[in-house]
Amino acid sequence: MILQENLPAIFSHFESRLSGIEQLLTKLVNRRESGTIPIDLISNGSSPPAPLAGTKRKRTQSVSQDSSGSTVEIDHTIEQVSFAGMLPMTVLLDIIDTYFTHCHRQPYSFFHEADFRQQLSEGKIPDHLLFALLANAFRYSTHPYLQHNAQELAVTYVERSWRSIVSDYFAKSRKFDIATVQTLALLAIFDFTAGKSRQGSSWLKIGIAIRIAQDLRLMMEPEEDMSAVDLEQCRRVFWSIYILDRLVSCGRARPHTISDDSCQLQLPVDDMALIAGSIKRTPTFEQLSDLRLADQWHLDPFAIEVIMARTLGRTAQYMLQQVNNESSSPPWNADSGYAKLQSELLHLETLLKMRIPIGELLSQYRVAENKIDHADVGPVLFSRALFHLCYSLLNNPFLLRRRMQHFAPAPPSFQVRAFEEGWHHARQQIALLRECRNAGCTVRNPFYGYCLTVPSSIFLLNLQSPKAEVANESSVLLQESISIMEEIAKYWNSVSFMREELKRFAEDSQPFTCLASDAPESPNLSSDHESIMWRLVDYSTMSNIDVSNYSAKPHDEDFWQAFDNVWSDMADGQYLLGSGFNERGIDNARTEFAFYDYNTAVGGAMDFPTASATEEPQDSRTEAARTFEHTRIPGSYS
């Protein structure tokens, strides 16, 4: 009797449950058609995915005619790639935290973190973008799940992301969107730093990302009927690929694709304005034509990073690509490109607050438990590193002599002052990264390897200097530079290649010493020696090295033992240089010295080691991640 009375309620309950299941299935089908997967439908398993899980092939047929008019049946096979079932939920969320701790705004700002996490919980992140983001973050993760398969999984995810882009956008002719630009940029970053086997595809993907961004008119100010978050995301995505375009163009025959004149949107706003949801005006490039007024805008550090990337692009074009070399004015003329760049860098000193020591500046970015907020401090540190890099390129003895060789001999004082300025900023680059490491900052982006290699090339040219204090300091600074690169090389093999190249050069630097001398005549280097020098200043070349070039060439152990002795004496305080030593950027009391096995073989072109789990604090997530943990939609995570 009781059962009979409850039957209507029971049937109503089952009807409600069936309706819910039907809605969920409809939602899943719609999401799969649009290339997304709800976050609550991702695997909660604990074992690594099978190599080909989540990939399906859809076969379609069409009819066409050949040149003779005969009917031809064409078989189209479209590969559909899904993220469903690829990662356990806890691992996925941990890798997302890792990305926003170690990649976001370091130096690229492709996302608004809170908005990304909200879209992730709602299943609105396309599979291709999720694959690309995770692949870039795996190398920094200390999660046990990735202890033995991080490299394999990263390569798999990159390939699946690319196949998904090809399948969804090129094969089906779907309309491109901002997520496509984000994905292609992330894939290009992964490929560019992976060595010779993948760099060509990187250059192609950067070009496609830029063309799609231009097709979406991201270089123009967005429509104001968008929300403040969406407006800013459009700007940040464009300015991030602008920075990427300028960084990968630091080499010969690598002209940048985005013209400064085409950038008509305003620079990024600060996070406080974004959090408040207010629309804030910032200058465009055109409005910043007079850099003396730049400081009046109170720009966000990411906006300043964009301005520094613009200056780096101009410096690379002048010194590395040497555009219009013979028809332009000699560097010592007031109307030369060299003089204009020097003037630009002088104005940027104010914008970068170069008078404030970096340690004092970093204190403004400490959060709970006195930890550094890496996402906030990332653009500050990177902008200063680009500043010293510009000077190191502009006054590099090898590059500057090449620039001057088409003109009459330079005034003697010009060359002396230029080489001294290059030496000064090379020292300052090492001092900057030393102080940042001592303050607890992470220096892990692969471009820091280039920011160290170019100054180190100046130290290498002075190893045989007739001035004992210069030669000794060059040895010490070179060793310190290599030790910083050792840390970055834990995550990026491209930096391992740069480090190895420096060590090879140091073992036989004698033929190049004349480049840094005061002699006005430029020495005639052999083509082989010129090629060696280019590998120390050309970012594209040093990132495109075949690891097999090193495996069969052991280092000169006697040389490096003597080198280590100098370094050890410095660490013990027994080796003293001249009276101006500390002012040149060496602080014996504060520098932490580490010793490494320089005979460690370089891994394969796609390998990247993972830092031990003890290196990171247990909860290294950003504030947004910790806040988001308490605002998750019930039932979204299990």
LINPEPE-V128354 format. One record per backbone hydrogen bond with DSSP energy under -1.0 kcal/mol. NH is the residue of the N-H (numbers start at 1). CO is the residue of the C=O. If there is no record, write none. Layout:
<<NH & CO> <NH & CO>>
This chain:
<<5 & 1> <6 & 2> <10 & 6> <11 & 7> <12 & 8> <13 & 9> <14 & 10> <15 & 11> <16 & 12> <17 & 13> <18 & 14> <19 & 15> <20 & 16> <21 & 17> <22 & 18> <23 & 19> <24 & 20> <25 & 21> <26 & 22> <27 & 23> <28 & 24> <29 & 25> <30 & 26> <31 & 27> <32 & 28> <33 & 29> <34 & 30> <36 & 31> <41 & 38> <42 & 39> <53 & 50> <55 & 52> <56 & 80> <58 & 78> <60 & 76> <62 & 74> <64 & 72> <66 & 70> <69 & 66> <72 & 64> <74 & 62> <76 & 60> <78 & 58> <80 & 56> <82 & 54> <86 & 83> <92 & 88> <93 & 89> <94 & 90> <95 & 91> <96 & 92> <97 & 93> <98 & 94> <99 & 95> <100 & 96> <101 & 97> <102 & 98> <103 & 99> <104 & 99> <105 & 108> <106 & 103> <116 & 112> <117 & 113> <118 & 114> <119 & 115> <120 & 116> <121 & 117> <122 & 118> <123 & 120> <124 & 119> <127 & 35> <130 & 126> <131 & 127> <132 & 128> <133 & 129> <134 & 130> <135 & 131> <136 & 132> <137 & 133> <138 & 134> <140 & 137> <141 & 138> <146 & 143> <147 & 144> <150 & 146> <153 & 149> <154 & 150> <155 & 151> <156 & 152> <157 & 153> <158 & 154> <159 & 155> <160 & 156> <161 & 157> <162 & 158> <163 & 159> <164 & 160> <165 & 161> <166 & 162> <167 & 163> <168 & 164> <169 & 165> <170 & 165> <171 & 166> <181 & 177> <182 & 178> <183 & 179> <184 & 180> <185 & 181> <186 & 182> <187 & 183> <188 & 184> <189 & 185> <190 & 186> <191 & 187> <192 & 188> <193 & 189> <194 & 191> <198 & 195> <199 & 195> <202 & 198> <203 & 199> <204 & 200> <205 & 201> <206 & 202> <207 & 203> <208 & 204> <209 & 205> <210 & 206> <211 & 207> <212 & 208> <213 & 209> <214 & 210> <215 & 211> <216 & 212> <217 & 214> <218 & 213> <220 & 217> <226 & 223> <231 & 227> <232 & 228> <233 & 229> <234 & 230> <235 & 231> <236 & 232> <237 & 233> <238 & 234> <239 & 235> <240 & 236> <241 & 237> <242 & 238> <243 & 239> <244 & 240> <245 & 241> <246 & 242> <247 & 243> <248 & 244> <250 & 247> <251 & 249> <263 & 260> <264 & 219> <264 & 262> <267 & 283> <274 & 270> <275 & 271> <276 & 272> <278 & 273> <289 & 286> <293 & 290> <294 & 291> <296 & 293> <297 & 294> <298 & 295> <304 & 300> <305 & 301> <306 & 302> <307 & 303> <308 & 304> <309 & 305> <310 & 306> <311 & 307> <312 & 308> <313 & 309> <314 & 310> <315 & 311> <316 & 312> <317 & 313> <318 & 314> <319 & 315> <320 & 316> <321 & 316> <323 & 317> <328 & 324> <333 & 330> <336 & 333> <340 & 336> <341 & 337> <342 & 338> <343 & 339> <344 & 340> <345 & 341> <346 & 342> <347 & 343> <348 & 344> <351 & 347> <352 & 348> <353 & 350> <354 & 349> <356 & 353> <361 & 357> <362 & 358> <363 & 359> <364 & 361> <365 & 362> <367 & 371> <370 & 367> <371 & 368> <373 & 365> <374 & 372> <377 & 373> <378 & 374> <381 & 377> <382 & 378> <383 & 379> <384 & 380> <385 & 381> <386 & 382> <387 & 383> <388 & 384> <389 & 385> <390 & 386> <391 & 387> <392 & 388> <393 & 389> <394 & 390> <395 & 391> <396 & 393> <400 & 396> <401 & 397> <402 & 398> <403 & 399> <404 & 400> <405 & 401> <407 & 404> <414 & 411> <415 & 411> <416 & 412> <417 & 413> <418 & 414> <419 & 415> <420 & 416> <421 & 417> <422 & 418> <423 & 419> <424 & 420> <425 & 421> <426 & 422> <427 & 423> <428 & 424> <429 & 425> <430 & 426> <431 & 427> <432 & 428> <433 & 429> <434 & 430> <435 & 431> <436 & 432> <437 & 433> <438 & 434> <439 & 435> <440 & 437> <441 & 436> <448 & 445> <449 & 446> <451 & 447> <452 & 448> <453 & 449> <454 & 450> <456 & 452> <457 & 453> <459 & 455> <460 & 456> <461 & 457> <463 & 460> <465 & 462> <471 & 467> <472 & 468> <473 & 469> <474 & 470> <475 & 471> <476 & 472> <477 & 473> <478 & 474> <479 & 475> <480 & 476> <481 & 477> <482 & 478> <483 & 479> <484 & 480> <485 & 481> <486 & 482> <487 & 483> <488 & 484> <489 & 485> <491 & 488> <492 & 488> <497 & 493> <498 & 494> <499 & 495> <500 & 496> <501 & 497> <502 & 498> <503 & 499> <504 & 500> <505 & 501> <506 & 502> <507 & 503> <508 & 505> <512 & 509> <513 & 510> <515 & 512> <516 & 513> <517 & 514> <530 & 526> <531 & 527> <532 & 528> <533 & 529> <534 & 530> <535 & 531> <536 & 533> <537 & 534> <538 & 534> <539 & 250> <542 & 538> <543 & 539> <544 & 541> <549 & 546> <550 & 547> <551 & 547> <553 & 550> <557 & 555> <560 & 556> <561 & 557> <562 & 558> <563 & 559> <564 & 560> <565 & 561> <566 & 562> <567 & 563> <568 & 564> <569 & 565> <570 & 566> <571 & 567> <572 & 568> <573 & 570> <574 & 569> <575 & 569> <581 & 578> <584 & 581> <585 & 582> <591 & 587> <600 & 597> <607 & 604> <615 & 612> <626 & 622> <627 & 623> <628 & 624> <629 & 625> <630 & 627> <631 & 628> <636 & 633>>
